[in-house]
Amino acid sequence: MPRPYEPLIPNTVGEVIELLGWMMLNSPKFEDTSGYFPGQNIDTEFFALKEGLKANCNRLGEERCAVLLALSDRMRAHFQADPENKTDDTLAGRALILEMMELLKSGSRRKTPVAAAILPKGS
């Protein structure tokens, strides 16, 4: 019997960015197709992302961490709304991945207003 899948929690900001890159390629289901990681799915990968962000809050700053966690929630909602990749929700989720990567890479050089990141576009 295969052992249960345990997601890898990113320990650094770089590892969070790597996870987001993997998520870009494996969205919207985030399931392993190789057979090496049975049980890997949207729940395990968003758990890893959120825990990785929380683990890096000191490095990111509380405001930026809150923005990233909110973007993560929005991203997951888009992928859950389009599990078969047939609507624009998957594209919207992938756009949020890119936004999160940019925010993670920008460091303290750029301040993103919390309301702009949390509120849906057009609000």
Backbone hydrogen bonds, N-H to C=O, Kabsch-Sander energy under -0.5 kcal/mol:
donor,donor_aa,acceptor,acceptor_aa,energy
9,I,7,P,-0.6
16,V,12,T,-1.7
17,I,13,V,-2.3
18,E,14,G,-2.1
19,L,15,E,-2.3
20,L,16,V,-2.4
21,G,17,I,-2.0
22,W,18,E,-2.2
23,M,19,L,-2.6
24,M,20,L,-2.1
25,L,21,G,-1.6
26,N,22,W,-1.6
27,S,23,M,-0.8
27,S,24,M,-0.5
30,F,26,N,-2.7
32,D,40,Q,-0.5
40,Q,37,F,-1.9
42,I,29,K,-0.5
45,E,41,N,-2.3
46,F,42,I,-2.1
47,F,43,D,-1.8
48,A,44,T,-2.1
49,L,45,E,-2.1
50,K,46,F,-2.5
51,E,47,F,-2.6
52,G,48,A,-2.3
53,L,49,L,-2.5
54,K,50,K,-2.5
55,A,51,E,-2.3
56,N,52,G,-1.0
56,N,53,L,-0.6
57,C,54,K,-1.3
60,L,56,N,-2.4
61,G,57,C,-2.8
65,C,61,G,-2.5
66,A,62,E,-2.3
67,V,63,E,-2.1
68,L,64,R,-2.5
69,L,65,C,-2.5
70,A,66,A,-2.0
71,L,67,V,-2.5
72,S,68,L,-2.2
73,D,69,L,-1.9
74,R,70,A,-2.1
75,M,71,L,-2.7
76,R,72,S,-2.5
77,A,73,D,-2.0
78,H,74,R,-1.9
79,F,75,M,-2.2
80,Q,76,R,-2.7
81,A,77,A,-1.6
82,D,78,H,-0.7
82,D,79,F,-0.7
85,N,82,D,-1.7
90,T,87,T,-0.7
91,L,87,T,-0.5
92,A,88,D,-2.3
93,G,89,D,-2.5
94,R,90,T,-2.4
95,A,91,L,-2.1
96,L,92,A,-1.6
97,I,93,G,-1.5
98,L,94,R,-2.0
99,E,95,A,-2.1
100,M,96,L,-2.6
101,M,97,I,-2.7
102,E,98,L,-2.4
103,L,99,E,-2.2
104,L,100,M,-2.5
105,K,101,M,-2.5
106,S,102,E,-1.9
107,G,103,L,-0.6
107,G,104,L,-0.6
109,R,106,S,-1.7
110,R,107,G,-0.6
112,T,110,R,-0.6
117,A,113,P,-1.4
118,I,114,V,-2.2
119,L,115,A,-2.3
123,S,120,P,-1.7
